[in-house]
Amino acid sequence: MFTGIIETIGEIIDVQSEGANRHFKVRSVISDELSVDQSVSHQGVCLTVTKLEEDAHWVTAIDESLEKSNADAWAVESKVNLERCMKADGRFDGHIVQGHVDATVSVSKVQEKEGSWIFTFSASNTKLIVEKGSVCLNGTSLTCFDVTDSSFTVAIIPFTYEHTTFSELSVGDEVNIEFDILGKYVQKMMNR
């Protein structure tokens, strides 16, 4: 389980395809602290560390992850938000994040607003997004507002902008979204 509080940004330094799988070599300041078989959120996608090298680690994305997330577009020099699993004795600073990306949404507008940034996203389905509710975008726990049937907005403070990949985003970019797990359970119960 994750919380959506990004620890650091990693950089993809190698990509290798093998059948339907794609292997990514990621360089980061936390790579030397990881262990093989550890789960790490990469842009919100929970991936297992498969191999360690000097200042980098390898992870593998299967076709399900590649189809539902923006991992299919990751290439050498791509930046990825990284978060290790929450420790059992740690603080719960964000919200419950599983690392199971539901889909991607598209950046439709970015505006700077007196030192912060306002990002609006186009989404084909916002039924699981509620006003002032939590959403996970590229692994980052955020609060939504101005929710409509086809869009929603989040505000990014300077610290988050500087310490995540939000500073790399432009209009038209695809972003991973994981809806709040509590909302998904409620929806399932209501559909019965």
C-alpha positions in Angstrom: 0.0 0.0 0.0 1.1 3.5 -0.8 0.0 7.0 0.4 0.6 9.1 -2.7 3.4 11.1 -1.1 6.3 11.1 -3.6 9.7 10.4 -2.2 11.8 11.3 -5.2 11.9 11.4 -9.0 13.7 8.6 -10.9 14.9 8.6 -14.5 14.5 5.8 -17.0 17.9 4.9 -18.3 17.2 1.7 -20.3 14.1 0.0 -21.7 14.0 -3.6 -23.0 11.1 -5.5 -24.4 10.6 -9.2 -23.9 7.4 -10.7 -25.3 4.4 -8.7 -23.9 6.6 -7.4 -21.0 8.7 -4.3 -20.8 11.7 -4.0 -18.5 12.7 -0.5 -17.2 16.0 0.4 -15.6 15.4 3.4 -13.3 18.2 5.5 -11.8 17.3 7.2 -8.5 18.6 8.3 -5.1 16.7 5.5 -3.4 17.7 2.7 -5.8 20.5 1.6 -3.5 18.1 1.3 -0.6 15.7 -1.0 -2.4 15.7 -4.8 -2.4 14.8 -7.4 -5.0 11.0 -8.3 -4.8 10.2 -4.9 -3.2 7.1 -3.1 -4.5 7.7 0.5 -5.6 5.2 3.0 -7.1 6.5 4.3 -10.5 4.2 7.2 -11.7 1.5 5.5 -9.6 2.1 2.0 -11.1 3.0 -0.6 -8.5 6.0 -2.5 -9.9 8.3 -5.1 -8.4 12.0 -4.6 -8.2 13.6 -7.4 -10.2 17.3 -6.5 -10.2 19.6 -4.0 -8.6 22.6 -2.3 -10.1 25.0 0.4 -8.7 22.6 3.4 -8.6 19.6 1.9 -10.4 17.0 -0.8 -10.2 15.0 -2.8 -12.8 11.2 -3.3 -12.8 8.9 -5.1 -15.3 5.6 -3.9 -16.5 3.2 -6.5 -18.0 0.7 -5.8 -20.8 -2.1 -5.0 -18.3 0.0 -2.2 -16.8 1.2 -1.0 -20.2 -2.4 -0.8 -21.5 -4.0 0.9 -18.5 -1.2 3.4 -17.7 1.2 5.8 -19.4 4.0 3.3 -18.9 3.7 2.3 -22.5 5.2 5.7 -23.4 8.1 5.6 -21.0 11.4 5.9 -22.8 15.0 6.6 -21.9 15.2 10.0 -20.1 11.5 9.8 -19.0 11.1 11.0 -15.4 9.0 8.9 -13.0 7.6 9.7 -9.5 8.8 7.1 -7.0 7.3 6.0 -3.7 8.2 3.0 -1.6 5.4 1.1 0.2 4.2 2.6 3.4 5.8 1.2 6.6 3.4 -0.3 9.1 4.6 2.2 11.7 4.7 5.2 9.3 2.4 8.2 9.1 -0.5 8.1 6.7 0.0 11.5 5.0 -1.9 11.1 1.7 -4.7 8.6 1.2 -5.0 4.8 0.5 -3.2 4.2 -2.8 -2.8 0.6 -4.1 -0.6 1.3 -7.2 -3.3 -0.2 -9.4 -3.8 2.4 -12.1 -7.4 2.5 -13.4 -6.8 4.5 -16.6 -5.2 7.6 -18.0 -6.6 11.2 -18.2 -5.4 14.0 -20.4 -4.0 17.4 -19.3 -6.4 19.9 -20.8 -5.2 23.1 -19.1 -2.3 24.3 -17.0 -2.3 27.8 -15.4 0.1 29.4 -13.0 -1.7 31.1 -10.2 0.3 33.3 -7.8 3.0 30.7 -7.2 0.9 27.6 -7.5 -0.3 25.7 -10.5 -3.9 24.7 -11.5 -4.1 21.5 -13.6 -7.4 20.6 -15.4 -7.8 17.1 -16.7 -10.2 15.7 -19.3 -11.7 12.4 -18.3 -14.1 10.1 -20.1 -15.6 9.1 -16.7 -15.6 11.1 -13.5 -18.2 9.1 -11.6 -15.6 8.1 -9.0 -14.3 11.6 -8.6 -16.0 13.7 -6.0 -15.7 17.4 -5.1 -12.9 17.7 -2.5 -12.2 14.0 -2.7 -8.9 12.2 -3.2 -7.4 11.0 -6.4 -4.0 9.7 -7.3 -2.3 11.2 -10.4 1.0 9.8 -11.5 1.3 8.4 -8.0 0.6 11.7 -6.3 -2.2 12.0 -3.8 -4.3 15.1 -4.6 -7.6 16.8 -3.8 -10.1 17.4 -6.7 -12.3 20.4 -7.3 -14.5 21.8 -10.1 -15.6 18.3 -11.0 -17.8 18.0 -14.0 -19.0 15.0 -16.1 -15.9 15.2 -18.2 -13.2 17.0 -16.3 -11.7 17.8 -12.9 -9.1 20.2 -11.5 -6.3 19.9 -8.9 -4.0 22.5 -7.4 -0.3 21.9 -7.2 1.7 23.8 -4.5 5.3 24.8 -5.3 6.9 22.0 -3.3 4.9 19.3 -5.1 5.5 21.0 -8.5 9.3 21.0 -7.9 9.5 17.5 -6.3 7.3 15.5 -8.7 6.9 15.1 -12.5 4.1 17.7 -12.6 6.7 20.3 -13.7 7.2 18.1 -16.8 3.5 18.1 -17.8 2.0 20.0 -20.8 -1.4 20.2 -22.3 -2.2 16.9 -24.1 0.0 14.7 -21.8 -1.5 11.5 -20.5 -1.4 11.0 -16.7 -2.1 7.8 -14.7 -5.2 8.0 -12.5 -6.1 5.7 -9.6 -9.5 6.4 -8.2 -10.1 6.3 -4.5 -10.5 2.7 -3.4 -13.3 3.6 -1.0 -15.3 5.0 -3.9 -14.7 1.9 -6.0 -16.0 -0.3 -3.2 -19.1 1.9 -2.7 -19.8 1.9 -6.5 -19.6 -1.9 -6.6 -22.0 -2.3 -3.7 -24.4 0.2 -5.3 -24.3 -1.7 -8.6 -25.5 -4.9 -6.9 
